[in-house]
């Protein structure tokens, strides 16, 4: 029953507002990877990823498969290091609300994780 309620709530949240491109979300702070990151842009000025430092004392890079959209799920792949020495890779998806808060479901190698944070 809890899974059904969670799916319904997430569906309502994801279809509640119009989808648009994120433009002014230059910094990312959250509990995932990267913990503190800065936006990477394409030639049109749209955000295509974030790079920065993670809580595991390393570097992280999140690269979206398409431009970052607000009020939509944004699939991505990521890579980085742990303690600046050990590499990692992963995939995931991130929902960004229009106020900048995000919900992230990803993998660290094959281990899943959930993260929350804010883009501003």
TIRO-2110 file (N, C-alpha, C; in Angstrom, 1 decimal):
// TIRO-2110
0.8, -1.2, 0.0, N, 1, A
0.0, 0.0, 0.0, CA, 1, A
0.9, 1.3, 0.0, C, 1, A
2.0, 1.2, 0.8, N, 2, A
2.9, 2.4, 0.8, CA, 2, A
3.5, 2.7, -0.5, C, 2, A
3.8, 1.7, -1.3, N, 3, A
4.3, 1.9, -2.6, CA, 3, A
3.3, 2.5, -3.6, C, 3, A
2.1, 2.1, -3.5, N, 4, A
1.0, 2.7, -4.3, CA, 4, A
0.8, 4.2, -4.0, C, 4, A
0.8, 4.5, -2.7, N, 5, A
0.7, 5.9, -2.3, CA, 5, A
1.9, 6.7, -2.8, C, 5, A
3.1, 6.2, -2.6, N, 6, A
4.3, 6.9, -3.1, CA, 6, A
4.2, 7.1, -4.6, C, 6, A
3.8, 6.2, -5.4, N, 7, A
3.7, 6.3, -6.8, CA, 7, A
2.7, 7.4, -7.2, C, 7, A
1.6, 7.3, -6.5, N, 8, A
0.5, 8.3, -6.8, CA, 8, A
1.0, 9.7, -6.5, C, 8, A
1.6, 9.9, -5.3, N, 9, A
2.1, 11.2, -4.9, CA, 9, A
3.2, 11.7, -5.9, C, 9, A
4.1, 10.9, -6.3, N, 10, A
5.2, 11.3, -7.2, CA, 10, A
4.6, 11.6, -8.6, C, 10, A
3.6, 10.9, -9.0, N, 11, A
2.9, 11.2, -10.3, CA, 11, A
2.2, 12.5, -10.2, C, 11, A
1.5, 12.8, -9.2, N, 12, A
0.8, 14.1, -9.0, CA, 12, A
1.8, 15.2, -9.0, C, 12, A
2.9, 15.0, -8.3, N, 13, A
4.0, 16.0, -8.2, CA, 13, A
4.6, 16.3, -9.5, C, 13, A
4.9, 15.2, -10.3, N, 14, A
5.6, 15.4, -11.5, CA, 14, A
4.8, 16.0, -12.7, C, 14, A
3.4, 15.8, -12.6, N, 15, A
2.6, 16.4, -13.7, CA, 15, A
1.8, 17.6, -13.3, C, 15, A
2.2, 18.2, -12.1, N, 16, A
1.4, 19.3, -11.6, CA, 16, A
1.7, 20.7, -12.3, C, 16, A
2.9, 20.9, -12.9, N, 17, A
3.3, 22.1, -13.4, CA, 17, A
3.8, 22.0, -14.8, C, 17, A
3.9, 23.1, -15.5, N, 18, A
4.5, 23.1, -16.9, CA, 18, A
6.0, 22.8, -16.8, C, 18, A
6.4, 22.1, -17.8, N, 19, A
7.9, 21.8, -18.0, CA, 19, A
8.6, 22.9, -18.7, C, 19, A
9.7, 23.3, -18.2, N, 20, A
10.5, 24.4, -18.8, CA, 20, A
12.0, 24.1, -18.6, C, 20, A
12.8, 24.8, -19.3, N, 21, A
14.3, 24.6, -19.2, CA, 21, A
14.7, 25.4, -18.0, C, 21, A
15.7, 24.9, -17.2, N, 22, A
16.3, 25.5, -16.1, CA, 22, A
17.4, 26.4, -16.6, C, 22, A
17.4, 27.7, -16.2, N, 23, A
18.4, 28.7, -16.7, CA, 23, A
19.2, 29.2, -15.6, C, 23, A
18.7, 29.6, -14.5, N, 24, A
19.4, 30.3, -13.4, CA, 24, A
19.7, 29.5, -12.2, C, 24, A
20.0, 28.2, -12.4, N, 25, A
20.3, 27.3, -11.3, CA, 25, A
21.8, 27.0, -11.4, C, 25, A
22.7, 27.9, -11.1, N, 26, A
24.1, 27.8, -11.3, CA, 26, A
24.8, 26.9, -10.2, C, 26, A
24.2, 26.8, -9.0, N, 27, A
24.9, 26.1, -7.9, CA, 27, A
24.0, 25.0, -7.4, C, 27, A
24.6, 23.9, -7.0, N, 28, A
23.8, 22.8, -6.5, CA, 28, A
24.4, 22.3, -5.2, C, 28, A
23.5, 22.2, -4.2, N, 29, A
23.9, 21.8, -2.8, CA, 29, A
23.0, 20.7, -2.5, C, 29, A
23.5, 19.5, -2.1, N, 30, A
22.6, 18.4, -1.8, CA, 30, A
23.3, 17.3, -1.0, C, 30, A
22.6, 16.2, -0.7, N, 31, A
23.1, 15.1, 0.0, CA, 31, A
23.7, 14.0, -0.9, C, 31, A
23.6, 14.2, -2.2, N, 32, A
24.1, 13.2, -3.2, CA, 32, A
25.4, 13.6, -3.7, C, 32, A
25.7, 13.2, -5.0, N, 33, A
26.9, 13.4, -5.7, CA, 33, A
26.7, 14.3, -6.8, C, 33, A
27.2, 15.5, -7.0, N, 34, A
28.1, 16.1, -6.1, CA, 34, A
27.4, 16.8, -4.9, C, 34, A
28.1, 16.9, -3.8, N, 35, A
27.5, 17.6, -2.7, CA, 35, A
27.4, 19.1, -2.9, C, 35, A
28.5, 19.6, -3.5, N, 36, A
28.5, 21.1, -3.9, CA, 36, A
29.0, 21.1, -5.3, C, 36, A
28.2, 21.6, -6.2, N, 37, A
28.5, 21.6, -7.6, CA, 37, A
28.1, 22.9, -8.3, C, 37, A
28.7, 23.1, -9.5, N, 38, A
28.5, 24.3, -10.3, CA, 38, A
28.0, 23.8, -11.7, C, 38, A
27.2, 24.6, -12.3, N, 39, A
26.5, 24.2, -13.6, CA, 39, A
27.5, 24.2, -14.8, C, 39, A
27.3, 23.2, -15.7, N, 40, A
27.9, 23.2, -17.0, CA, 40, A
26.9, 23.5, -18.0, C, 40, A
27.2, 24.3, -19.0, N, 41, A
26.3, 24.8, -20.0, CA, 41, A
26.7, 24.3, -21.4, C, 41, A
25.7, 24.1, -22.3, N, 42, A
25.9, 23.9, -23.7, CA, 42, A
26.1, 25.2, -24.4, C, 42, A
26.2, 25.2, -25.7, N, 43, A
26.4, 26.4, -26.5, CA, 43, A
25.2, 27.3, -26.5, C, 43, A
24.1, 26.8, -26.2, N, 44, A
22.8, 27.6, -26.1, CA, 44, A
22.6, 28.2, -24.8, C, 44, A
23.5, 27.9, -23.8, N, 45, A
23.3, 28.5, -22.5, CA, 45, A
22.5, 27.6, -21.5, C, 45, A
22.0, 26.4, -22.0, N, 46, A
21.2, 25.6, -21.1, CA, 46, A
22.1, 24.7, -20.3, C, 46, A
21.6, 24.3, -19.1, N, 47, A
22.4, 23.5, -18.2, CA, 47, A
22.3, 22.1, -18.6, C, 47, A
23.5, 21.5, -18.8, N, 48, A
23.6, 20.1, -19.2, CA, 48, A
24.3, 19.2, -18.1, C, 48, A
24.7, 19.8, -17.0, N, 49, A
25.3, 19.0, -15.9, CA, 49, A
25.8, 19.9, -14.8, C, 49, A
26.3, 19.2, -13.8, N, 50, A
27.0, 19.8, -12.7, CA, 50, A
28.3, 19.1, -12.4, C, 50, A
29.3, 19.9, -12.0, N, 51, A
30.6, 19.3, -11.6, CA, 51, A
30.9, 20.0, -10.2, C, 51, A
31.6, 19.2, -9.4, N, 52, A
32.0, 19.8, -8.1, CA, 52, A
32.5, 18.7, -7.2, C, 52, A
32.5, 19.0, -5.9, N, 53, A
33.0, 18.2, -4.8, CA, 53, A
32.0, 17.4, -4.2, C, 53, A
32.3, 16.2, -3.7, N, 54, A
31.4, 15.3, -3.0, CA, 54, A
31.8, 15.1, -1.6, C, 54, A
30.9, 14.6, -0.8, N, 55, A
31.1, 14.4, 0.7, CA, 55, A
32.2, 13.3, 0.9, C, 55, A
32.5, 12.5, -0.1, N, 56, A
33.4, 11.4, 0.0, CA, 56, A
34.9, 11.9, -0.3, C, 56, A
35.1, 13.2, -0.2, N, 57, A
36.4, 13.9, -0.4, CA, 57, A
36.9, 13.6, -1.8, C, 57, A
36.0, 13.8, -2.8, N, 58, A
36.4, 13.6, -4.2, CA, 58, A
35.7, 14.6, -5.1, C, 58, A
35.9, 14.3, -6.4, N, 59, A
35.3, 15.1, -7.5, CA, 59, A
34.1, 14.3, -8.1, C, 59, A
33.0, 15.0, -8.5, N, 60, A
31.9, 14.4, -9.1, CA, 60, A
31.4, 15.2, -10.3, C, 60, A
30.9, 14.5, -11.3, N, 61, A
30.4, 15.2, -12.5, CA, 61, A
29.1, 14.4, -12.8, C, 61, A
28.0, 15.2, -12.9, N, 62, A
26.6, 14.7, -13.3, CA, 62, A
26.4, 15.3, -14.7, C, 62, A
26.1, 14.4, -15.7, N, 63, A
25.8, 14.8, -17.0, CA, 63, A
24.4, 14.3, -17.5, C, 63, A
23.5, 15.3, -17.7, N, 64, A
22.2, 15.0, -18.1, CA, 64, A
22.1, 14.5, -19.6, C, 64, A
21.2, 13.6, -19.9, N, 65, A
21.1, 13.1, -21.3, CA, 65, A
20.5, 14.2, -22.2, C, 65, A
19.8, 15.2, -21.6, N, 66, A
19.2, 16.3, -22.3, CA, 66, A
19.4, 17.5, -21.4, C, 66, A
19.0, 18.7, -21.8, N, 67, A
19.1, 19.9, -21.0, CA, 67, A
18.3, 19.7, -19.7, C, 67, A
18.7, 20.3, -18.6, N, 68, A
18.0, 20.2, -17.3, CA, 68, A
16.6, 20.9, -17.5, C, 68, A
15.6, 20.2, -17.1, N, 69, A
14.2, 20.8, -17.2, CA, 69, A
13.6, 20.9, -15.8, C, 69, A
12.8, 21.9, -15.6, N, 70, A
12.1, 22.1, -14.3, CA, 70, A
10.8, 21.4, -14.4, C, 70, A
10.4, 20.8, -13.3, N, 71, A
9.1, 20.1, -13.1, CA, 71, A
9.1, 18.9, -14.0, C, 71, A
10.2, 18.2, -14.2, N, 72, A
10.3, 17.0, -15.0, CA, 72, A
11.4, 16.1, -14.4, C, 72, A
11.4, 14.8, -14.8, N, 73, A
12.5, 13.9, -14.4, CA, 73, A
13.6, 14.1, -15.4, C, 73, A
14.8, 14.2, -14.9, N, 74, A
16.0, 14.4, -15.8, CA, 74, A
17.0, 13.2, -15.6, C, 74, A
17.0, 12.3, -16.5, N, 75, A
17.9, 11.2, -16.4, CA, 75, A
19.4, 11.6, -16.6, C, 75, A
20.3, 11.0, -16.0, N, 76, A
21.7, 11.4, -16.1, CA, 76, A
22.6, 10.2, -15.9, C, 76, A
23.9, 10.4, -16.3, N, 77, A
25.0, 9.5, -15.9, CA, 77, A
26.0, 10.3, -15.1, C, 77, A
26.8, 9.7, -14.3, N, 78, A
27.7, 10.4, -13.5, CA, 78, A
29.0, 9.6, -13.3, C, 78, A
30.0, 10.4, -13.0, N, 79, A
31.3, 9.8, -12.7, CA, 79, A
32.1, 10.7, -11.7, C, 79, A
33.1, 10.1, -11.1, N, 80, A
33.8, 10.9, -10.2, CA, 80, A
34.8, 10.1, -9.4, C, 80, A
35.3, 10.6, -8.4, N, 81, A
36.3, 9.9, -7.5, CA, 81, A
35.9, 10.0, -6.1, C, 81, A
36.4, 9.0, -5.3, N, 82, A
36.3, 9.0, -3.9, CA, 82, A
37.7, 9.2, -3.3, C, 82, A
37.8, 10.1, -2.4, N, 83, A
39.1, 10.5, -1.8, CA, 83, A
40.1, 10.8, -2.9, C, 83, A
39.7, 11.4, -4.0, N, 84, A
40.5, 11.9, -5.1, CA, 84, A
41.3, 10.7, -5.8, C, 84, A
41.0, 9.5, -5.4, N, 85, A
41.8, 8.4, -5.9, CA, 85, A
41.0, 7.3, -6.6, C, 85, A
39.9, 6.9, -6.0, N, 86, A
39.2, 5.7, -6.4, CA, 86, A
38.0, 6.2, -7.3, C, 86, A
38.0, 5.8, -8.6, N, 87, A
36.9, 6.2, -9.5, CA, 87, A
35.6, 5.5, -9.2, C, 87, A
34.5, 6.2, -9.6, N, 88, A
33.2, 5.5, -9.6, CA, 88, A
32.3, 6.0, -10.8, C, 88, A
31.3, 5.3, -11.1, N, 89, A
30.3, 5.6, -12.2, CA, 89, A
28.9, 5.3, -11.6, C, 89, A
27.9, 5.9, -12.3, N, 90, A
26.6, 5.6, -11.9, CA, 90, A
25.6, 6.3, -12.9, C, 90, A
24.3, 5.9, -12.7, N, 91, A
23.2, 6.5, -13.4, CA, 91, A
22.1, 6.9, -12.5, C, 91, A
21.2, 7.7, -12.9, N, 92, A
20.1, 8.1, -12.1, CA, 92, A
19.1, 9.0, -12.8, C, 92, A
18.2, 9.5, -12.0, N, 93, A
17.2, 10.5, -12.5, CA, 93, A
16.9, 11.5, -11.4, C, 93, A
16.6, 12.7, -11.7, N, 94, A
16.5, 13.8, -10.8, CA, 94, A
15.2, 14.6, -11.1, C, 94, A
14.4, 14.9, -10.1, N, 95, A
13.2, 15.7, -10.3, CA, 95, A
13.5, 17.1, -9.7, C, 95, A
13.5, 18.1, -10.5, N, 96, A
13.8, 19.5, -10.1, CA, 96, A
12.5, 20.3, -10.1, C, 96, A
12.1, 20.8, -8.9, N, 97, A
10.9, 21.7, -8.8, CA, 97, A
11.2, 23.1, -9.2, C, 97, A
10.2, 23.9, -9.5, N, 98, A
10.4, 25.3, -10.0, CA, 98, A
11.0, 26.1, -8.9, C, 98, A
11.0, 25.8, -7.6, N, 99, A
11.6, 26.6, -6.6, CA, 99, A
13.1, 26.1, -6.4, C, 99, A
13.6, 25.2, -7.1, N, 100, A
15.0, 24.8, -7.1, CA, 100, A
15.3, 23.5, -6.3, C, 100, A
14.3, 23.1, -5.4, N, 101, A
14.5, 21.8, -4.7, CA, 101, A
14.5, 20.6, -5.6, C, 101, A
15.3, 19.6, -5.3, N, 102, A
15.3, 18.4, -6.2, CA, 102, A
15.3, 17.2, -5.3, C, 102, A
14.8, 16.1, -6.0, N, 103, A
14.8, 14.8, -5.5, CA, 103, A
15.5, 13.9, -6.4, C, 103, A
16.5, 13.1, -6.0, N, 104, A
17.4, 12.4, -6.8, CA, 104, A
17.4, 10.9, -6.4, C, 104, A
17.3, 10.1, -7.4, N, 105, A
17.4, 8.6, -7.2, CA, 105, A
18.6, 8.2, -8.2, C, 105, A
19.6, 7.6, -7.6, N, 106, A
20.8, 7.3, -8.4, CA, 106, A
21.5, 6.0, -7.9, C, 106, A
22.6, 5.7, -8.6, N, 107, A
23.4, 4.6, -8.2, CA, 107, A
24.8, 5.0, -8.1, C, 107, A
25.5, 4.4, -7.1, N, 108, A
26.9, 4.5, -6.9, CA, 108, A
27.5, 3.1, -7.2, C, 108, A
28.0, 2.9, -8.4, N, 109, A
28.2, 1.6, -9.0, CA, 109, A
26.9, 0.9, -9.1, C, 109, A
26.6, -0.1, -8.3, N, 110, A
25.3, -0.8, -8.3, CA, 110, A
24.5, -0.5, -7.1, C, 110, A
25.0, 0.2, -6.1, N, 111, A
24.3, 0.5, -4.9, CA, 111, A
23.4, 1.7, -5.1, C, 111, A
22.1, 1.6, -4.9, N, 112, A
21.2, 2.7, -5.0, CA, 112, A
21.3, 3.7, -3.9, C, 112, A
21.0, 5.0, -4.2, N, 113, A
20.9, 6.0, -3.1, CA, 113, A
19.8, 7.0, -3.5, C, 113, A
19.3, 7.7, -2.5, N, 114, A
18.3, 8.8, -2.6, CA, 114, A
18.9, 10.0, -2.1, C, 114, A
18.7, 11.1, -2.8, N, 115, A
19.3, 12.4, -2.3, CA, 115, A
18.3, 13.5, -2.4, C, 115, A
18.5, 14.5, -1.6, N, 116, A
17.7, 15.8, -1.7, CA, 116, A
18.6, 16.9, -1.7, C, 116, A
18.1, 18.1, -2.2, N, 117, A
19.0, 19.2, -2.2, CA, 117, A
18.3, 20.4, -2.9, C, 117, A
19.1, 21.4, -3.2, N, 118, A
18.5, 22.7, -3.8, CA, 118, A
19.5, 23.2, -4.8, C, 118, A
18.9, 23.7, -5.9, N, 119, A
19.7, 24.4, -7.0, CA, 119, A
19.3, 25.9, -6.8, C, 119, A
20.3, 26.7, -7.0, N, 120, A
20.1, 28.1, -6.9, CA, 120, A
21.1, 28.9, -7.8, C, 120, A
END
